């Protein structure tokens, strides 16, 4: 199976009422874009319900980390330690998704959080997909980076290959290994070892012949970026942004795009369209990705929203009824 199809099939398998699943997320601290995690799973924490009430979208990291609180309104420029243009973009986005509310006083905007940002996530798992272990690429370096940084609570390698002792000897001992076959599910070849997420870590920033550039990461930095990673996972999910507009396209369980002409899962953004020999223009399958996600996972598609609820209570109080 191609890696894209393998990845989507694994996501569909892992998603359940107790598990948020997302894919293709930055997994670094000093250089988040240097390490892209194939799949991330997040389990709900003690205040998960409070998070679902705010917004189905990702809350901007700088909005959470700003000095804006749920108490009194404050002038937006005083609450951010970044360029005003960036702060303005963050404020606008936080208002749009329902995490900030804004009040106009004269010529100035004042903002506050609609609710305290909750302690909403539990364990984070990072999964590296390598269907064919015969072509490992940079697998060993990637997994070594994940273990030494320990941003996720556990790291797993998922493969379709038969796993030998030689394969296990080439990866860090802490990494769990799954053999995944879409019809049959996951066979645990080696369970993962819990990683020290509450301690500092070491991040591989760059690697050159004969030397490597690393950066120590503090426990506080890791805590901040774990929250960012979980928040991105909550807002993004794993389903493709588009589905094939083709008569031969179908949708497998959970929202996985499949092509009957190819006889496999396809990547709509890269494989489907007029350049495909089997392309047959059509509206394609109707997929409500948000409804699929809400039905199969703990994510909430259309919460009441704290800001809307507060506005209703304000009206009720004012009307005197």
N, C-alpha and C positions, 0 to 999 in steps of 0.2 A: 504494500500500500504506500502511496506517496505521502510525504510528511504532512501536507495540509489536511488530507483526508483523515490520516491517523490522528492528528491533533483535534479536529472537530469531533471525531467519533469518541475520543477519550473524554473530551469536555462533556459531551452528551451523557456518557456513562457516569461521570463523577457528580453531575448536578443532581441534587435532591433537596428535600425541604429543609435540610440542616447544613447545606453547603453552597456557598457562592463560588462560581467559577468564572474566571476571566483568562484572557490569553494575550500574549505579546505586550508585556509591561516591563518598563525599565527596572532593573534589579540592582542598581548601584547607589552609592551615596555621594561620593566625590564626583563620579561620572556616571549618572544613571543610564545614559544612553549607550554606554560601553558594554553593558550586559543586559540583554533582552531575555526575560524569562518566558519560555514557551507557554506554560500554563501556571496559573496561580489559583489555589483554593483557599477560601477564608471561612472559618466557622464563626457563628454568632457568639458575641460576648455578652456580659451581664446587662448592658443597656442597648441591646440591638433594636428593640422595639422603638426606643426613642429616636434612633437614627432613621428608621424607616418612615417615621412621621414627618420628617423635615422635607425631604426631596428624593426623588428617584435618581437624580443626576449626581455627578461628582461635585462635591463642594471644593472650591479652589483652596489649595494648600495655604496660600498666603492669607486668605480670609480666616481660616482656622487659627493661624499662627500670629495674627495681628493683635493689637491691643483693643480691638472692638469686642465688647462683652455683651451679655444679655441684659445689663442694667440700663443705665441712662444712655441717651443718645450722645454721641460725641462727633466733633468735626472730623471728617474722614481723613484729611491729610495728616492729622496728629496721631493717627493710629497705625501708620505703616512706616517701616524702615526700608523704603525702596524708592525708585524714581516715581514722581507723581503720575506720570502717564501710565506706568504699570499698575500703580495703586488704583487709579481710576478704572482701569479695565477689570481689576479684581473686584472692586466694589460693584460695578455694573453686573458682572457675572454672578456674584453672590446674591444680589437683589433678584436677578432673573430666576435663579434656581430656588429662591425662597429661604436662603439662610440669613440674609440681611434684610432689614426693613429700613427705608430711607425717609427722612423728614426734611422738608425745605424750610429754612429760617432765613428770611431776607434773601441774600444772594449766595447763601452757603448751604451745602448738603451735610446733614448729620445722619449717622447710621448706628445701628445696634444689631446684635444677633437676635433672631427670633426665639432662640433657645440655646442653652449651653451645649457645646459640642460633646456628645456622649462618649463614654468608654464602651464602644459597641462591638469590637471584634475580638475573637479569641485566637486560635492557632492559625498560622499562615504556612501553607505548604507550597514549595516551588518545584515544578516538574519540568525536567528537560526531556524532550521527545527525540528519540533517535531510533526510528523503526528498523533501520538496517545497521547493525553494529559492525558490519564489514566496511562501512564508510564512516568512521567516527568523526572525521574532521578535527575540530578543536575541542572535542568533548572533554578530554581530561583537564585542560586548562579551565574550561567553563565551570566544571564541577568543583575543581579546586578553589576557584574564586568564590563560589557560592558557600562552600564550607568555611573558608577562612573569614569571610565577612559575616556569615551567620545572620543575615537579615531575616530569613525565614526560619520558622521553628524546625522544619525538616526539609530535606532535599531528596528528590526521587528521580531516578532515570527510568523512563518508560520506553520499551522496545517491543518490536514484533519478532525479533530474532531469538533463536535458542541461545541462552546465556550459559557460557562456560566459565570455569574457574579462571581461565586466562583473561576473560573480559572483566571479571570482578577484581582481579589483581591490578588492573590498569586505572581503576577509579578509587577515590578516597573511601576508606572503610565506613565513614559516616553516611554515605549515600545509600538510600534504599533503591532496590531494583524491582521493577514490575515487568512482567511479560504480559502485554495486552493484545488480545484478539477480540475485535468488535463483537462477534456473535457470542463468545464465551466469557468475556469480561477480563478481570485482572487476576493474574497469578503472582503472588508475592514471592519473588525469588530471594530477596534479602530485605528485611525491614530496615527503615531508616533509624539512625541514632538521633535523638533530640539534640539540637544545637544550642549553644549558650547565647540566646538572643538578648538577655539582660546585661551582658558584659560587652566590652569593646570588641572590635574586630579589625581585621586587616583586609584592605581592598586592593586588588590588583588593578592599577590604573592603565598601565601600558606595558607591553612586553616586546623586547627587542632581542636579537641574537646575542646571547651571552649575558643579558641583564634584564631586570624587570623593575618597573617603577611601582612602588606600593605606597599606600597611605593608611596610617592608623585612623580608625574611626571610633569615636567615643560612644559610650552607652547612650548618652543623651541624643547624639546624632542618629544613632540607630533607631531609637524610640520614635523620633520625629519621622524618619523615612519609612518605618514600618506603618505608621499611621497614613502616610502619603500613599504607600503601596496598597493598603487595604481600601483606602478611599477611591483610588483609581479603579480597583477591581469592582467595587460596588457600583460605580457609575458606568463602567464599560461593558462588562459581560464578555461573552465569547462568540456570539453569533456574527456572521458576516454582515457588513453594512448593506449589501445588495444581494439579490438572488437572480438567477439567470432569466432573462426575458426570452425564453426559448420553449418551443412546444415539447421538446424532449426532456425538459427539466422536471424533476420531482423533488419532494422534500421528505427526508427520512425523519425518524423519531427525534423530537426535540428541536428541529429546525436546521437539519444538516442538508445542504444542497447536493443533489445527486443528478447525474446525467445518464439517461438510459442509452444514449448512443455510445458514450465512452464506457458505460457499465461500471461507473465508480463515482465517488464523491469528487466534486470539482471546485476549483477556486473561481468564483464568478468574476472577480475583478481582473484576473489574468488569463483565464482560459476560455471564457464565453464571449460570443459576439460573432460578427461577420467573418472573422479570420478562421473560425473553427469550421472544418469540413462538414460537420454534422449540424450546423446551426440552422434552425427553423424558426424564423421570427414569430414571436407570440408574446402575449402578456406574461407568460410564465406562471408559476404557482403563486397563489396568494398566501403570504406568510405574515402573521402578526407576531414579530419577534418579541415585542414587549409582553404580549399576552402569554407566549410560550414560556418566557423567563419567569414571569410572575406565577404561573401555574406550577412550575417545576422546582422553584427555588424559594428561599426566604425573602428575596427582594420584592419590594412592593412598588407596583407600577404607578398607581394614582392615589397617593395618600391625601388625607384632608389638608395637610400642610399646617404647620404651627402658625404661620403668619395669617392664613385665612381664618383659622379658628379664633385667633386673638382679635381679628377685626370684627368677627361676628359677636364676640363677647363685649367688645367696646360699644358696638351699636346697641346691644341689649341693655347694657348698663345706662347708656345715655338716654335711651327711649323711656326708661322708667317703668317698663312692663315687668 
